[in-house]
């Protein structure tokens, strides 16, 4: 009987992890601060989800090649989302990135 309870609990936890939304990336959290319209959000979210998926695949890899790949992924994402944002939103995103860089430097 104990084994069945354990198996049911393990199965329930597995399903909960699968069904849970992925953690929001730093970029997604910054974009959340831009007051996107519903139309912009519908277009930007899938782009950011794909970026997050690609970056997660490279997580922990600090090789020069991986660093280069990460930079290319971010650059491609920028090229896709910039036309979807207003000038003000893009400027604000760049400001948020600079603030983030300063925070990271303070921690180091």
C-alpha positions in Angstrom: 0.0 0.0 0.0 2.8 2.4 0.8 4.4 1.9 -2.6 1.1 2.9 -4.3 0.9 6.1 -2.3 4.5 6.9 -3.2 3.9 6.3 -6.9 0.7 8.4 -6.9 2.5 11.2 -5.1 5.4 11.0 -7.6 3.0 11.0 -10.5 1.1 14.0 -9.1 4.3 16.0 -8.6 5.5 15.1 -12.1 2.3 16.4 -13.6 2.4 19.6 -11.5 5.9 20.3 -12.7 5.0 19.7 -16.4 1.9 21.9 -16.1 3.6 24.7 -14.2 4.5 27.7 -16.4 8.2 28.2 -17.0 10.0 30.8 -14.9 9.9 34.2 -16.6 13.3 35.3 -18.0 14.9 38.5 -17.0 14.0 39.9 -20.5 10.4 38.9 -20.0 10.2 40.6 -16.7 11.7 43.8 -18.2 9.2 43.7 -21.1 6.4 43.3 -18.6 7.3 46.9 -17.4 6.7 48.4 -20.8 2.9 48.6 -20.7 2.4 46.7 -24.0 -0.9 46.7 -25.7 -2.7 43.3 -26.0 -1.7 43.1 -29.6 2.0 43.8 -28.8 1.9 41.3 -26.0 0.4 38.6 -28.2 3.3 39.2 -30.7 6.2 39.6 -28.2 5.4 36.8 -25.8 6.1 33.9 -28.2 9.4 35.6 -29.3 10.5 35.9 -25.7 9.4 32.3 -24.9 11.5 31.0 -27.7 14.5 33.1 -26.6 14.1 31.8 -23.0 13.9 28.2 -24.4 17.1 28.7 -26.4 19.0 30.3 -23.6 17.9 27.6 -21.1 19.4 25.0 -23.5 22.8 26.8 -23.1 22.5 27.3 -19.3 25.7 26.5 -17.5 27.8 26.4 -20.6 30.4 29.1 -20.3 32.5 28.2 -23.2 33.3 31.0 -25.6 31.1 29.4 -28.3 28.1 29.3 -25.9 28.7 33.0 -24.9 28.7 33.9 -28.6 25.5 31.9 -29.2 23.8 33.6 -26.3 24.7 37.0 -27.6 23.4 36.0 -31.1 20.1 34.8 -29.6 19.7 38.1 -27.8 20.5 40.1 -30.9 18.0 38.1 -33.0 15.3 38.6 -30.3 16.0 42.4 -30.3 15.7 42.5 -34.1 12.3 40.7 -33.8 10.8 42.8 -31.0 12.1 46.2 -31.8 9.7 46.8 -34.7 6.8 45.8 -32.4 7.6 48.4 -29.8 7.1 52.1 -29.8 10.1 54.4 -29.7 9.3 55.1 -26.0 9.0 51.4 -25.1 12.3 50.6 -26.8 14.1 53.4 -25.0 12.6 52.3 -21.7 13.7 48.7 -22.4 17.3 49.9 -23.0 17.1 51.9 -19.8 16.0 48.8 -17.9 18.9 46.8 -19.3 21.4 49.5 -18.2 19.9 49.4 -14.7 20.2 45.6 -14.7 23.8 45.8 -15.7 24.5 48.3 -12.9 22.9 46.0 -10.4 24.9 43.0 -11.6 28.1 45.0 -11.3 27.3 46.1 -7.7 26.8 42.4 -6.8 30.3 41.5 -8.1 
